[in-house]
C-alpha cells in the first residue's frame, strides 16, 4: 500500500479534484488502519505482560530473568 500511495503521489493529476480526493481518502484510510493496528498491538502487549505473578516477583532483576520465567 505505501508503494501504491507513493506512485499515486507522483502520477496523480493535481488539477483533477476527484483524483486528489481519492488519494487523500486512501492516505487517511491507510493511516487510520496503521494507527488502529498499533493501538491494538499495544493493548494485547499490555494484557499479555501485566500478569500479577510477574509484577510482584522479587527474583526478576533483569529482562533475561523475566524471559526465562515466560518460557516456563
C-alpha positions as CSV (number, residue, x, y, z in Angstrom):
1,X,0.0,0.0,0.0
2,X,2.7,2.5,0.8
3,X,4.3,1.9,-2.7
4,X,0.9,2.4,-4.3
5,X,0.5,5.7,-2.4
6,X,4.0,6.8,-3.4
7,X,3.3,6.1,-7.1
8,X,-0.1,7.9,-6.9
9,X,1.6,10.9,-5.3
10,X,3.9,11.1,-8.3
11,X,1.4,10.5,-11.1
12,X,-1.9,11.8,-9.8
13,X,-3.2,14.8,-11.7
14,X,-3.3,17.5,-9.1
15,X,-5.8,19.6,-11.1
16,X,-8.4,16.9,-11.1
17,X,-10.4,17.2,-7.8
18,X,-11.6,13.6,-7.9
19,X,-8.1,12.2,-8.1
20,X,-6.9,14.4,-5.2
21,X,-9.9,13.5,-3.0
22,X,-9.4,9.8,-3.8
23,X,-5.7,10.0,-3.0
24,X,-6.3,11.8,0.3
25,X,-9.1,9.3,1.2
26,X,-6.7,6.3,0.6
27,X,-3.9,8.1,2.5
28,X,-6.1,8.8,5.6
29,X,-7.6,5.3,5.4
30,X,-4.2,3.7,5.4
31,X,-3.1,5.9,8.3
32,X,-6.2,5.0,10.4
33,X,-5.5,1.3,9.7
34,X,-1.9,1.6,10.8
35,X,-2.8,3.5,14.0
36,X,-5.5,1.1,14.8
37,X,-3.1,-1.9,14.4
38,X,-0.5,-0.2,16.6
39,X,-3.0,0.6,19.4
40,X,-4.4,-3.0,19.2
41,X,-0.9,-4.4,19.5
42,X,-0.2,-2.2,22.5
43,X,-3.4,-3.4,24.1
44,X,-2.5,-7.0,23.6
45,X,1.0,-6.5,24.8
46,X,-0.2,-4.8,28.0
47,X,-2.7,-7.6,28.6
48,X,-0.2,-10.3,28.0
49,X,2.6,-9.0,30.2
50,X,0.7,-7.4,33.0
51,X,0.3,-10.6,35.0
52,X,0.4,-10.0,38.7
53,X,2.6,-13.0,39.3
54,X,5.4,-11.4,37.3
55,X,4.9,-7.9,38.6
56,X,5.5,-8.8,42.3
57,X,8.2,-11.4,41.8
58,X,11.4,-10.3,43.5
59,X,13.6,-12.8,41.6
60,X,13.1,-10.9,38.4
61,X,16.0,-8.4,38.3
62,X,16.7,-8.0,34.6
63,X,14.8,-8.7,31.4
64,X,16.5,-12.1,30.8
65,X,15.1,-13.3,34.2
66,X,11.6,-12.4,33.0
67,X,12.1,-14.1,29.6
68,X,13.1,-17.3,31.4
69,X,10.0,-17.1,33.6
70,X,7.8,-16.7,30.5
71,X,9.4,-19.7,28.8
72,X,8.4,-22.0,31.7
